Amino acid sequence: MRISTITPYTFHNHQSRYLQPAVINTWRKYQLELIEELLAKGEPLILGGDGRADSPGHCAKYGTYTMMDLGSGKVLDLQIVQVNILNLYFKINIKSPSNFDKN
């Protein structure tokens, strides 16, 4: 068909130089504006978070963790994490029932 296209190298170069910084910059501006808006209300924030590492029957190397304000239903942050690091974090930080105070 003799259609001119860019090479994969050029595509990834444009993506890393222009697209990704633009998306990150836009997200950070939105995030700051949202947090300022929520704090300006003077009400306490009620935050909730949840992580997802894979779908049933699949194995994933990476997962996402989302934090949102439950009052407004707006997402405040989203992180992509490596699953084995997330598993290590939970093994270290979650107490077993025998560690809870019995008072």
C-alpha positions, 0 to 999 in steps of 0.5 A: 500500500506504500503508506508512510508511517512513523517507526516504533522508535519515533512513536515511543519517543513522541509518547515519552517526550510529549504525551506522557508528560502532558497526561501527568501534568494534566492529572496533577493539576486536576488532583491539586484543584480537586483537593483544594476544592474538597478542603475548602468545604471545611468538612473532614475528608472520608477516604477509602481505597482499594487495590486490584491485582488481577482478574480471577483466573489470571496472574498479573505482575502489576496492580492498581490502588485507587484512593477516593473521597467517599463523600464526593465519589471522586478519585484523588489518586491512582497508583500502579504497583508491582504485585509482589511489593503489594503482597509484601506490604500487606504481609508486614502491615496486617496483624494476625488475630492473635496480635490484636488486644483482647481488652 
